């Protein structure tokens, strides 16, 4: 599996205060650029979504702000209890991996009733990850505005919008201890050029009108519409998430600076999937990386035990410096000191 070219977004500071009421009409929002319209989770392999979804982002000294606009002719929601499985309704979802290592990342889901589910993932589900639903994103604020009438099939709605304010302290909470490699915690309030891996998902169910109520059409799977496509129906592959870069530049100014480690990350994930596929077929890791990647684009070395592996990849940056990156069998990515 190849890693696609993820979306990029330059996130500006809010120039004026934001009043969280679900409406994206504050002056600060007007200056913030929209993301690209959402696409199917599988990307070009599937048709474009039938309803438009797009988002904006801002930041200040206290919060990371997300605003989203979801077109919807029948705004519908049923779940009212916090930490319910919100994607059983139509919803909007946020995924955050601040240190881009694929581990200890965050998920937040919101429905049109402003009911939320926040959880922490220790690693992706495909790597044996466990969702920590009792974890709370302390201080998070959300608001929803319905442009129409909620749960009323007798009229046509324009849609709904959501505003989210995530405090930096909530993101720091799970990083107050060493990471999976025992490295000390690092501060999470961004500065110029700080870059996170971020993605957004919209779960949309086919619905039908039954009398005066709206209900899901039985035995139909949900639609998954996302900002940065995942290639597969699985949001828990952070290597496909978009890049969000924070800047002090005024809206309309500044330029996104690409991640110099991206070629190494792409090569390492290609090796990761090839190695797992080999083990699935043959029951063991290969003796050599060239058995599964005959022509790797960058210099890589494989180290294995019967149950574990590490792949190291050397990548030369534009300034001429060489950096070594690594991935292991549970998809953790990190930079190896040289």
C-alpha positions as CSV (number, residue, x, y, z in Angstrom):
1,X,0.0,0.0,0.0
2,X,1.4,3.4,-0.9
3,X,0.9,6.5,1.2
4,X,-1.0,9.1,-0.8
5,X,0.0,12.8,-0.8
6,X,-2.0,14.0,2.2
7,X,-3.9,17.3,2.4
8,X,-2.2,20.4,3.8
9,X,-3.7,23.3,5.7
10,X,-2.0,26.5,7.0
11,X,-3.7,27.3,10.3
12,X,-3.7,31.0,11.2
13,X,-4.1,32.6,14.5
14,X,-7.6,33.9,15.3
15,X,-7.5,37.7,14.7
16,X,-10.6,38.3,16.9
17,X,-12.4,36.4,19.7
18,X,-14.5,33.4,18.7
19,X,-18.0,33.0,20.2
20,X,-18.9,29.3,20.2
21,X,-22.5,29.1,19.0
22,X,-22.2,26.7,16.1
23,X,-22.3,29.5,13.5
24,X,-19.2,30.2,11.5
25,X,-20.0,33.9,11.2
26,X,-17.4,35.5,13.6
27,X,-14.9,37.8,11.8
28,X,-12.1,35.4,12.6
29,X,-13.8,32.6,10.7
30,X,-14.5,34.8,7.7
31,X,-10.7,35.3,7.3
32,X,-9.8,31.6,7.7
33,X,-9.6,29.5,4.5
34,X,-11.8,26.5,3.9
35,X,-10.3,23.0,3.5
36,X,-11.0,21.2,0.3
37,X,-14.4,19.6,0.1
38,X,-14.6,16.2,1.7
39,X,-14.3,13.1,-0.5
40,X,-15.1,9.5,0.0
41,X,-12.8,7.7,2.5
42,X,-11.4,5.5,-0.3
43,X,-10.6,8.6,-2.4
44,X,-10.9,8.4,-6.2
45,X,-12.0,4.8,-6.1
46,X,-15.5,6.0,-5.1
47,X,-17.9,8.7,-6.3
48,X,-17.9,12.2,-4.7
49,X,-20.2,12.6,-1.7
50,X,-23.7,13.7,-2.5
51,X,-23.6,16.4,0.2
52,X,-20.9,19.0,0.6
53,X,-18.7,19.0,3.8
54,X,-15.8,21.4,4.5
55,X,-13.9,22.8,7.5
56,X,-11.8,25.6,8.8
57,X,-9.2,25.8,11.5
58,X,-7.8,28.6,13.8
59,X,-5.7,28.8,16.9
60,X,-4.8,31.2,19.8
61,X,-3.0,31.0,23.1
62,X,-5.6,28.7,24.6
63,X,-7.4,26.7,22.0
64,X,-7.3,24.9,18.7
65,X,-10.5,25.8,16.9
66,X,-12.3,23.7,14.3
67,X,-15.4,24.8,12.4
68,X,-17.2,22.6,9.9
69,X,-20.2,23.0,7.6
70,X,-22.3,20.0,6.6
71,X,-24.9,20.3,3.9
72,X,-27.9,18.0,4.8
73,X,-31.5,18.1,3.6
74,X,-32.8,16.1,6.7
75,X,-30.7,17.0,9.8
76,X,-31.2,14.0,12.1
77,X,-29.7,12.8,15.4
78,X,-30.9,10.5,18.2
79,X,-28.1,10.1,20.7
80,X,-28.0,12.3,23.8
81,X,-25.7,10.6,26.3
82,X,-22.0,11.7,26.3
83,X,-19.6,8.9,25.2
84,X,-22.3,7.1,23.2
85,X,-21.1,5.6,20.0
86,X,-21.8,8.8,18.1
87,X,-21.1,7.4,14.6
88,X,-24.3,5.4,14.9
89,X,-25.9,8.8,14.1
90,X,-24.8,11.1,11.3
91,X,-21.8,12.9,12.8
92,X,-18.6,15.0,12.4
93,X,-15.3,13.5,13.7
94,X,-11.9,14.9,14.5
95,X,-8.6,12.9,14.6
96,X,-5.4,14.4,16.0
97,X,-1.9,13.0,16.2
98,X,0.2,16.0,17.3
99,X,3.6,14.3,17.2
100,X,2.9,12.3,14.0
101,X,4.1,9.0,15.5
102,X,0.8,7.0,14.9
103,X,0.4,6.3,18.7
104,X,-1.4,8.1,21.5
105,X,-3.8,10.0,19.3
106,X,-7.2,11.6,19.9
107,X,-10.7,11.2,18.4
108,X,-13.7,13.5,19.0
109,X,-17.2,12.9,17.5
110,X,-20.2,15.2,17.5
111,X,-23.7,14.8,16.3
112,X,-26.3,17.4,15.5
113,X,-27.6,17.3,19.1
114,X,-24.2,18.4,20.2
115,X,-23.6,15.0,21.9
116,X,-19.9,14.1,22.0
117,X,-17.7,11.1,22.3
118,X,-14.0,11.7,23.1
119,X,-11.5,9.0,23.3
120,X,-7.8,8.3,23.3
121,X,-6.2,5.6,21.2
122,X,-2.9,4.0,22.3
123,X,-2.3,2.7,18.8
124,X,-4.3,2.0,15.6
125,X,-6.9,-0.8,15.8
126,X,-5.0,-2.8,13.1
127,X,-2.0,-2.9,15.5
128,X,-4.0,-4.1,18.5
129,X,-5.0,-0.6,19.6
130,X,-7.4,-0.1,22.5
131,X,-9.9,2.8,22.6
132,X,-9.9,4.5,26.0
133,X,-13.4,5.9,26.2
134,X,-13.3,6.9,29.8
135,X,-10.6,9.4,29.0
136,X,-11.9,12.9,28.9
137,X,-10.7,15.8,26.7
138,X,-10.9,18.2,29.6
139,X,-12.1,21.7,28.8
140,X,-13.2,20.9,25.2
141,X,-16.1,23.1,24.1
142,X,-18.5,22.3,21.2
143,X,-21.5,24.0,19.7
144,X,-23.9,23.1,16.9
145,X,-26.2,25.2,14.8
146,X,-28.9,23.5,12.7
147,X,-29.9,25.5,9.6
148,X,-33.4,24.1,9.5
149,X,-35.3,21.9,11.9
150,X,-33.8,18.9,13.6
151,X,-35.6,15.5,13.2
152,X,-38.4,17.0,11.1
153,X,-38.9,15.3,7.7
154,X,-41.7,17.7,6.7
155,X,-39.3,20.4,5.5
156,X,-36.0,20.6,3.7
157,X,-33.0,21.7,5.8
158,X,-29.9,23.4,4.5
159,X,-27.6,21.5,7.0
160,X,-25.8,22.0,10.2
161,X,-22.5,23.5,11.4
162,X,-20.3,22.7,14.3
163,X,-17.6,24.7,16.2
164,X,-15.0,23.0,18.4
165,X,-12.5,24.6,20.8
166,X,-9.8,22.1,22.1
167,X,-7.6,23.5,24.8
168,X,-3.9,22.9,24.6
169,X,-4.0,21.5,28.1
170,X,-6.3,18.7,27.0
171,X,-3.7,17.6,24.4
172,X,-0.9,17.9,26.9
173,X,-2.6,15.7,29.4
174,X,-1.8,12.3,27.8
175,X,1.7,13.4,27.0
176,X,2.7,14.3,30.6
177,X,4.4,10.9,30.8
178,X,7.1,9.5,28.5
179,X,6.1,8.2,25.1
180,X,6.2,4.6,23.9
181,X,9.9,4.7,23.5
182,X,10.5,6.2,27.0
183,X,11.3,9.7,25.7
184,X,10.4,12.6,27.9
185,X,7.2,14.6,27.2
186,X,7.3,17.7,24.9
187,X,5.2,20.8,25.0
188,X,2.2,20.8,22.8
189,X,1.2,24.5,22.4
190,X,2.2,25.3,18.8
191,X,4.6,27.9,17.5
192,X,5.5,29.0,14.0
193,X,5.8,26.0,11.8
194,X,4.5,23.4,14.3
195,X,2.8,20.7,12.3
196,X,0.3,18.1,13.4
197,X,-1.4,15.2,11.6
198,X,-5.1,15.9,11.5
199,X,-8.1,14.4,9.7
200,X,-11.9,14.9,9.7
201,X,-14.6,12.4,8.9
202,X,-18.3,12.7,8.3
203,X,-20.4,9.6,8.9
204,X,-23.6,9.7,6.8
205,X,-26.3,7.1,6.9
206,X,-29.0,6.6,4.3
207,X,-32.3,7.6,5.9
208,X,-36.0,7.4,5.0
209,X,-39.1,9.0,6.2
210,X,-41.6,6.9,8.2
211,X,-44.6,8.9,9.1
212,X,-43.4,12.0,10.9
213,X,-40.0,10.6,11.8
214,X,-36.6,10.0,10.1
215,X,-34.9,6.6,10.5
216,X,-31.9,4.8,9.0
217,X,-32.6,2.6,6.0
218,X,-32.1,-1.0,7.4
219,X,-29.2,-3.1,6.3
220,X,-27.2,-0.4,4.5
221,X,-23.7,0.5,5.5
222,X,-22.7,4.1,6.4
223,X,-21.0,6.5,4.0
224,X,-17.6,7.8,5.2
225,X,-16.6,11.2,3.8
226,X,-13.3,12.7,4.8
227,X,-10.9,15.6,4.3
228,X,-7.7,13.6,3.6
229,X,-8.6,10.2,1.9
230,X,-7.5,7.0,3.6
231,X,-7.5,4.6,0.6
232,X,-9.4,2.1,2.8
233,X,-12.4,2.2,5.0
234,X,-10.4,2.8,8.2
235,X,-9.9,6.2,9.8
236,X,-7.2,4.8,12.1
237,X,-4.3,5.0,9.7
238,X,-2.7,8.3,10.7
239,X,-0.1,8.1,7.9
240,X,-2.9,9.2,5.6
241,X,-4.1,12.1,7.7
242,X,-3.6,15.7,6.6
243,X,-0.9,18.0,7.7
244,X,-2.0,21.1,9.7
245,X,0.8,23.7,10.1
246,X,0.4,26.5,12.6
247,X,1.5,30.0,11.7
248,X,1.6,33.6,13.1
249,X,1.2,34.9,9.6
250,X,-1.9,36.9,8.8
251,X,-4.7,35.1,6.9
252,X,-3.8,35.1,3.2
253,X,-0.1,35.4,4.0
254,X,2.6,32.8,4.8
255,X,3.3,29.5,3.0
256,X,3.1,25.9,4.1
257,X,6.5,24.3,4.6
258,X,6.5,20.6,3.6
259,X,7.5,17.9,6.1
260,X,11.1,17.0,5.1
261,X,10.6,13.5,6.7
262,X,7.6,12.7,4.4
263,X,9.7,10.6,1.9
264,X,11.1,8.5,4.7
265,X,7.7,8.1,6.3
266,X,6.2,7.0,3.0
267,X,9.0,4.5,2.4
268,X,8.7,3.1,5.9
269,X,4.9,2.6,5.7
270,X,5.3,0.9,2.4
271,X,7.7,-1.5,4.1
272,X,5.4,-1.9,7.1
273,X,2.5,-3.0,4.9
274,X,4.6,-5.3,2.8
275,X,6.1,-7.0,5.8
276,X,2.7,-7.6,7.4
277,X,1.4,-9.0,4.1
278,X,4.4,-11.4,3.9
279,X,3.8,-12.6,7.5
280,X,0.1,-13.1,6.8
281,X,0.9,-15.3,3.8
282,X,4.0,-17.1,5.1
283,X,3.7,-16.9,8.8
284,X,7.0,-15.2,9.4
285,X,8.8,-12.0,8.5
286,X,11.1,-12.2,5.4
287,X,14.8,-12.7,5.9
288,X,15.5,-9.6,3.8
289,X,13.5,-6.5,3.1
290,X,14.3,-6.9,-0.6
291,X,12.1,-10.0,-0.6
292,X,9.1,-7.7,-0.3
293,X,10.5,-4.5,-1.7
294,X,13.0,-5.3,-4.5
295,X,13.6,-1.6,-5.3
296,X,13.1,0.6,-2.3
297,X,13.4,4.3,-3.1
298,X,15.5,5.1,0.0
299,X,18.2,3.1,1.9
300,X,16.4,0.9,4.4
301,X,17.5,-1.8,6.8
302,X,15.3,-4.5,8.4
303,X,15.9,-5.9,11.9
304,X,13.6,-8.8,13.1
305,X,12.8,-11.2,15.9
306,X,10.2,-13.9,15.5
307,X,7.5,-11.5,16.6
308,X,8.9,-8.0,16.1
309,X,10.5,-5.9,13.5
310,X,12.1,-2.5,13.0
311,X,12.9,-0.8,9.7
312,X,15.3,2.1,9.6
313,X,15.4,4.5,6.7
314,X,18.0,7.2,5.9
315,X,16.7,10.4,4.3
316,X,18.6,13.4,3.1
317,X,16.9,16.7,3.7
318,X,17.2,19.7,1.3
319,X,19.8,21.3,3.6
320,X,22.0,18.3,3.1
321,X,21.6,16.8,6.5
322,X,20.8,13.1,6.8
323,X,18.1,11.9,9.2
324,X,17.3,8.3,10.2
325,X,13.6,7.4,10.7
326,X,12.2,4.1,11.9
327,X,9.0,2.1,12.0
328,X,8.2,-1.0,14.0
329,X,5.6,-3.8,13.7
330,X,2.9,-1.8,15.6
331,X,3.3,1.2,13.2
332,X,5.1,3.5,15.7
333,X,7.3,6.0,13.8
334,X,10.2,7.9,15.3
335,X,13.5,9.6,14.5
336,X,16.6,7.7,15.4
337,X,19.4,9.9,16.7
338,X,22.5,9.6,14.6
